[in-house]
Amino acid sequence: MSTTPDVVITREPTGNVTAEGGDELAVTLLQRAGFVIETTPLSFWYRLPWDMGEERENQMASHAARMLVAVGYQVELDPGLDVTRVATPTDPLGTRVYGQQILALTDLLNGAETYVGAADLVEHVVDPDDGVLVRLGEFFEAAAVQANVVDTADGWDLSHVFEDAASTLTSLGDDLRRAGGQMRALGPPRKRSWQEGVASYYATAPSPRTAAAPAASDEPAAAPPVTPKPGRTR
């Protein structure tokens, strides 16, 4: 199976940003992204307009690549044009794209303002079904199989190294599977809404009590003394 990409977008030594390959739909998408056709008697290709400045050219080339990838094309984008890549001192061209994704996750964790937010990020790594650790374990298991294919002593030794790495990651994942919940529990409890407060009050409030009526006496109550009314004289 050919691994030749469907579309190649690159910056030439002259500074021009050009695109080659693809079919009619790819050409339509390139034109929509701002590329114009360039022809010679024997061939044609696409380029970005001149004198746009490198920053704008990089943005447009990256946009074109994203559109093409979104509809299923394989795209080889010049690393110098890719504005989505994260450069580091040890990887100035940003070619270690998977490591960059973990770096971006680490940056988000460093910027988390709540333990709930931090826990959500931690669970991307420690989730027992789809976290980074379990996927890395599967990666090293696959690497062990690949190393075994060569069927030599060096291949077997490397296979054992990969198997040990996979086992270590599995053990680490088991130890950390509850880490997200533990991180979440470090923060303050969630504030109750006023509706929850009212419901809780009525659920726990004491029942109203009626004051006891005074006990009736067996003895008749004494009649109050009668005060004579002043009479009138004729």
Long-range contacts (C-beta under 8 A, 24 or more apart in sequence): 5-73, 5-74, 5-75, 5-76, 6-68, 6-73, 6-74, 6-75, 7-65, 7-68, 7-73, 7-74, 7-75, 7-76, 8-75, 8-76, 9-61, 9-64, 9-65, 9-75, 9-76, 9-77, 9-78, 9-81, 10-76, 10-77, 10-78, 10-81, 11-57, 11-61, 11-78, 11-80, 11-81, 16-47, 16-48, 16-50, 17-47, 17-48, 17-57, 17-60, 17-61, 17-81, 18-45, 18-46, 18-47, 18-48, 19-45, 19-46, 19-47, 19-61, 19-64, 20-45, 20-46, 22-68, 22-73, 25-71, 26-68, 26-73, 29-64, 29-67, 29-68, 29-71, 30-64, 30-68, 32-67, 33-60, 33-61, 33-63, 33-64, 33-67, 34-60, 34-64, 35-60, 35-64, 57-81, 58-82, 58-83, 59-83, 102-132, 114-187, 115-183, 115-184, 115-185, 115-186, 115-187, 116-184, 116-187, 118-183, 119-180, 119-181, 119-183, 119-184, 120-180, 122-179, 122-180, 122-183, 123-180, 125-176, 126-173, 126-176, 126-177, 126-179, 126-180, 127-180, 128-173, 128-177, 131-173, 133-169, 133-172, 133-173, 133-176, 134-169, 134-170, 134-173, 136-169, 137-166, 137-169, 137-170, 137-173, 138-166, 140-165, 140-166, 140-169, 141-166
